[in-house]
């Protein structure tokens, strides 16, 4: 008769594993003898080795009990089923690995190349990374909710970035991220935005209302000063 430690050693597992198998109902737990020890016989060694072999083969613990008591035909059917589940898991892990590899693409994981080009252009113009992230997130919403609008918005953005006055205003918006909403510069910034937007051929590109609404909300949430500027623009009081 073996103690739990010697049983575990015979099967090549830990004592903790034996106790876990007891808890899962896979291995019967003997009563304590007069000296207070649990003693295991030869059958326990056989059962524990079978459990370990199945577990090492990747059989889920939840199904090991079923296999321990299955007839040959039932065992074969269960193994086939488990094998297919493992194949599905391998395919799923393969997809996860490909997605993880794509993370190296940075913004390209979420956005089309033409939009990533705009973000890179902003960085090259010296726009702060926080501002670029806000821009990126707005594009993510536009691409997801109004993909048909993307080409027109991309063309409009490139045209705007070629305009020195737009660049001046854009850089001012970047600086305004941390302004107090009551800063008088916010009023001047809103007035500059309104004046630029009222210029020739500067109408906003069309997009689905849901996308525009979420993008505006995202801009407002990004900075109290920006929220104040948007309120001034919406009221026309600039």
C-alpha positions in Angstrom: 0.0 0.0 0.0 1.3 3.4 -0.9 1.0 6.9 0.6 -0.1 9.7 -1.6 3.5 10.9 -2.0 4.7 7.5 -3.2 1.6 7.1 -5.4 2.4 10.4 -7.1 6.0 9.5 -7.6 5.1 6.2 -9.2 2.9 7.9 -11.7 5.2 10.9 -12.3 2.8 13.5 -11.1 2.7 15.9 -8.1 0.8 15.3 -4.9 -1.2 18.4 -5.7 -2.3 16.8 -9.0 -3.4 13.7 -7.2 -5.6 15.8 -4.9 -7.0 17.7 -7.8 -8.0 14.5 -9.5 -9.7 13.5 -6.2 -11.6 16.8 -6.3 -12.6 16.2 -9.9 -13.9 12.8 -9.1 -11.4 11.1 -11.5 -9.5 9.1 -8.8 -11.2 7.6 -5.8 -9.9 8.8 -2.5 -9.4 6.1 0.1 -10.4 6.4 3.7 -7.7 7.1 6.3 -6.3 4.1 8.1 -5.8 3.9 11.9 -2.6 5.9 11.7 -4.4 8.7 9.8 -2.9 8.1 6.4 -4.6 7.4 3.1 -3.2 4.2 1.5 -3.4 3.5 -2.2 -3.3 0.1 -3.8 -2.2 -1.1 -7.2 -5.4 -0.1 -8.9 -4.9 3.5 -7.9 -1.5 3.4 -9.6 -3.0 2.1 -12.8 -5.9 4.6 -12.7 -3.5 7.5 -12.0 -1.2 6.5 -14.9 -4.2 6.3 -17.2 -5.4 9.7 -16.1 -2.0 11.3 -16.6 -1.6 9.7 -20.0 -5.0 11.1 -21.2 -4.2 14.5 -19.7 -0.8 14.6 -21.3 -2.4 13.8 -24.7 -4.5 17.0 -24.4 -7.8 15.3 -23.3 -9.8 17.9 -21.2 -10.2 16.8 -17.6 -13.9 17.1 -18.0 -13.8 14.2 -20.5 -11.2 12.0 -18.8 -13.8 10.4 -16.5 -15.9 9.5 -19.6 -12.9 7.8 -21.3 -11.8 5.9 -18.2 -15.0 3.9 -18.2 -15.8 3.8 -21.9 -16.1 0.7 -24.0 -13.7 0.4 -27.0 -16.2 1.8 -29.6 -17.2 4.7 -27.2 -13.6 5.4 -26.5 -12.7 5.6 -30.2 -15.7 7.9 -30.9 -14.8 10.2 -28.0 -11.2 10.4 -29.1 -12.3 11.4 -32.6 -14.5 14.1 -31.1 -11.7 15.4 -28.9 -9.3 15.4 -31.9 -11.6 17.5 -33.9 -12.0 19.9 -31.0 -8.2 20.2 -30.8 -8.1 20.8 -34.6 -10.6 23.7 -34.2 -8.5 25.1 -31.4 -5.4 24.9 -33.4 -7.1 26.8 -36.3 -8.3 29.4 -33.9 -4.9 29.8 -32.4 -3.5 30.2 -35.9 -5.9 33.0 -36.6 -4.9 34.6 -33.3 -1.2 34.4 -34.2 -1.8 36.0 -37.6 -3.7 38.9 -35.9 -0.9 39.3 -33.3 1.6 39.5 -36.2 -0.6 42.1 -37.8 -0.3 44.3 -34.7 3.2 45.2 -35.9 1.4 47.2 -38.7 0.3 49.7 -36.1 -2.5 52.0 -37.4 -2.6 49.8 -40.5 -4.3 47.1 -38.5 -7.4 49.3 -38.1 -7.3 51.7 -41.1 -6.8 51.6 -44.9 -3.5 52.6 -46.3 -4.7 56.0 -47.5 -5.8 57.0 -44.0 -2.6 55.8 -42.5 -0.8 58.0 -45.0 -2.7 61.0 -43.6 -1.7 60.1 -40.0 1.9 59.8 -41.1 1.7 63.2 -42.9 0.4 64.8 -39.7 3.3 63.4 -37.7 5.7 64.7 -40.3 4.1 68.1 -40.0 4.9 68.1 -36.3 1.4 67.4 -35.0 1.4 66.0 -31.4 0.8 62.3 -31.0 -2.2 62.9 -28.8 -3.8 64.9 -31.6 -2.9 62.2 -34.1 -4.5 59.6 -31.9 -7.7 61.6 -31.7 -7.6 61.9 -35.5 -7.0 58.2 -35.9 -9.9 57.3 -33.6 -12.2 59.6 -35.6 -11.1 57.8 -38.8 -11.7 54.4 -37.3 -15.4 55.4 -36.6 -15.8 56.8 -40.1 -14.3 53.7 -41.8 -16.6 51.4 -39.7 -19.8 53.4 -39.9 -19.6 55.2 -43.3 -17.0 53.4 -45.4 -18.4 54.8 -48.7 -17.4 58.3 -47.5 -13.8 57.6 -46.9 -12.4 58.5 -50.4 -14.1 61.9 -50.3 -12.9 62.6 -46.7 -9.3 61.5 -47.6 -9.2 63.8 -50.6 -10.6 66.6 -48.5 -8.1 66.1 -45.8 -5.2 66.2 -48.2 -6.5 69.3 -49.8 -6.9 71.0 -46.3 -3.4 70.0 -45.2 -2.0 71.8 -48.3 -3.7 75.0 -47.1 -1.4 77.1 -44.8 -4.4 78.6 -43.0 -5.9 75.2 -42.3 -2.5 74.1 -40.9 -2.3 77.1 -38.7 -5.7 76.4 -37.3 -5.0 72.7 -37.0 -1.8 73.3 -35.0 -3.8 75.7 -32.8 -6.3 73.0 -32.1 -3.4 70.7 -31.1 -2.2 73.4 -28.6 -5.8 73.9 -27.4 -6.1 70.4 -26.1 -5.1 71.5 -22.6 -6.5 75.0 -22.6 -9.1 76.0 -20.0 -12.5 76.2 -21.7 -12.9 79.8 -20.5 -9.6 80.8 -22.1 -10.3 83.7 -24.5 -8.2 82.0 -27.1 -10.9 79.4 -27.5 -13.3 82.0 -28.8 -10.7 83.2 -31.3 -10.0 79.6 -32.4 -13.7 79.0 -32.9 -14.0 82.1 -35.0 -11.0 81.1 -37.1 -12.5 77.7 -37.7 -15.8 79.2 -38.7 -14.1 81.7 -41.1 -12.1 78.9 -42.7 -15.1 76.6 -43.1 -17.0 79.4 -44.8 -14.4 79.8 -47.5 -14.9 78.7 -51.1 -15.3 75.0 -51.8 -14.9 74.0 -48.2 -18.2 72.3 -47.5 -18.0 69.2 -45.3 -17.8 65.9 -47.0 -21.0 63.8 -46.7 -21.1 60.9 -44.2 -23.7 58.9 -42.4 -25.2 61.0 -39.5 -24.4 58.3 -37.0 -20.7 58.5 -37.9 -20.6 62.3 -37.8 -22.4 62.3 -34.5 -20.0 59.9 -32.9 -17.0 61.7 -34.4 -18.2 65.0 -33.0 -18.8 63.4 -29.6 -15.3 62.0 -29.6 -13.8 65.4 -30.4 -15.9 67.1 -27.6 -14.8 64.4 -25.1 -11.2 64.8 -26.0 -10.8 68.3 -24.5 -13.0 70.8 -22.6 -11.7 73.6 -24.7 -12.6 71.7 -27.9 -16.1 71.1 -26.4 -16.5 74.8 -25.8 -15.3 75.6 -29.3 -17.8 73.2 -30.8 -20.6 74.8 -28.7 -19.7 78.2 -30.0 -19.6 76.9 -33.6 -23.0 75.2 -33.2 -24.6 78.3 -31.7 -23.2 80.5 -34.5 -22.0 82.9 -31.8 -18.5 83.4 -33.3 
